[in-house]
Amino acid sequence: MALKVGDLTEFTADAVLFKYAQSLYGATGQAARRLELAGVPLAQLELAPGATRLVETRGR
């Protein structure tokens, strides 16, 4: 495992972890917009406080 600093969209990764702050800000928002363009509904990315979710993107 490695921690990298930089533009999230510039890295290849098997997994990325986000903190959802009840809105899609910063890197989370950028990733959400890209996933939405690839066909992942935003509703699938939103969470209730304290909840967790795994979203398989299959390379999208």
N, C-alpha and C positions, 0 to 999 in steps of 0.2 A: 504494500500500500504506500502511496506517496501523496503528500499534500502539495498542491501547486497553486501559485498565485498568478493571476493574469486574467485575460479574457476567457471566460468559460467556453465560449463558442469556438475557441482556437485549439481546444484539447480533445483528444480521443480518450474515452473513459468507459469502463465497464459499468460504473455506478457513479451517481452524483447525488449528494444529500443536500436538501434545502430546508430552511426554516420558513414556514408559511406564516406570515404576520397578518393574517386575515385580509390580505390584499396581495397582489402580485407586483412587488417592488423589485428594483435592481436586477441582479442576475436571475432571480426566480422569475421575474416578469419576462425577461428576454428569452429564457428557456421555454416558458409557457407559450409565448407567441410563436416560437419556432415549432413547438409540438402541435399547436393548434393548426398552423399552416400544413403540417404533415398529417392532419386528420385526427389528432387526439382532442376530444372536446374539453374545453376549459373546466366544465363541471367535474370532469374526472380528476382534475388537479387540485380542486378546492377542498379544504378540510375544516371540520369543526375543531374548536380548541381542544388540545390534548390528544387528538386523533393522529394516526399514522397511516401511510398508504404507500404501496409499491406500485409504480406505473411502469409496465414493460413497454418499451418503445420499439423493440426489434430493429434497432439501428436508425430510427427516424431522427 
